[in-house]
Amino acid sequence: MEIFDRNLDLGPFVPGPDDDMLVCRCEEITKGEIRQAIHEGMFTMTEIRRYLRAGMGLCQGNTCGRIVKGIIAAELGRRPAELEDCTPRGPARPVVVKIYGNEVFNRD
């Protein structure tokens, strides 16, 4: 993978007709929010994830990760294969700490 030029001038953000399309359902992030973040200097999956929380919801990016990567690639004029992958994680659910305590201390 080649190093990306951080000095790339993408020009001003121009809203598109489909910018209200929901991309990350878990965190309710739209295509327009992702495109705007790219124009603000977020060029990698990790940066987008940390800045907008896209891919950090219940599915951990397993649903929206490829779509977000495609949007980044399109805005930067690159192929998706040229961009770094974001590490998808397994789906997570909140667990009450008491459950863990019962497992440790109540062994039969």
SVG drawing of the C-alpha trace seen along z (x, -y; Angstrom):
<svg xmlns="http://www.w3.org/2000/svg" viewBox="-31 -25 35 53">
<polyline fill="none" stroke="black" stroke-width="0.4" points="0.0,0.0 1.4,-3.4 1.5,-6.3 -1.3,-8.8 -0.5,-12.5 -2.0,-14.4 -1.7,-17.7 -4.2,-16.6 -6.7,-19.4 -10.2,-18.0 -11.7,-21.3 -14.8,-22.6 -17.4,-20.1 -20.3,-20.2 -23.4,-18.4 -24.7,-15.6 -28.3,-14.5 -27.9,-11.2 -26.0,-12.7 -29.0,-12.0 -28.6,-8.2 -28.0,-6.3 -24.8,-4.3 -24.1,-3.3 -27.4,-2.2 -26.0,-1.5 -24.6,-5.0 -27.0,-6.8 -24.2,-8.2 -25.2,-9.5 -23.2,-9.5 -23.0,-13.3 -21.4,-13.2 -18.8,-10.8 -18.1,-12.9 -17.8,-16.1 -15.4,-14.4 -13.2,-13.4 -13.1,-17.0 -12.2,-18.0 -9.1,-15.8 -10.1,-12.3 -8.7,-10.1 -8.6,-6.6 -11.1,-4.2 -9.6,-4.5 -9.9,-8.3 -13.5,-8.2 -14.3,-5.6 -12.9,-7.7 -14.2,-11.0 -17.8,-10.0 -18.1,-6.6 -19.1,-5.0 -18.5,-1.3 -18.4,-1.4 -22.0,-0.4 -23.5,2.9 -22.3,4.5 -18.7,3.2 -18.5,2.2 -19.4,5.6 -22.5,4.1 -21.2,0.6 -17.4,1.0 -17.2,1.8 -19.7,-1.0 -17.7,-3.6 -14.5,-2.4 -16.1,-2.8 -17.2,-6.4 -13.7,-7.3 -12.2,-5.8 -14.7,-7.6 -14.0,-11.0 -10.2,-10.5 -10.3,-9.2 -8.8,-5.9 -9.7,-2.2 -11.0,-0.7 -8.2,1.9 -5.6,-0.9 -7.0,-2.0 -6.2,-0.4 -8.9,1.8 -10.4,1.1 -10.4,4.0 -13.9,5.4 -14.8,6.8 -17.3,9.4 -20.8,8.1 -20.9,7.1 -23.8,6.8 -23.7,5.0 -23.4,7.5 -24.2,6.8 -21.0,7.1 -23.0,9.1 -23.2,12.0 -19.4,12.2 -19.2,12.1 -21.6,15.0 -19.5,17.1 -16.4,16.5 -17.6,16.9 -20.5,19.3 -18.8,22.4 -20.5,25.6"/>
</svg>
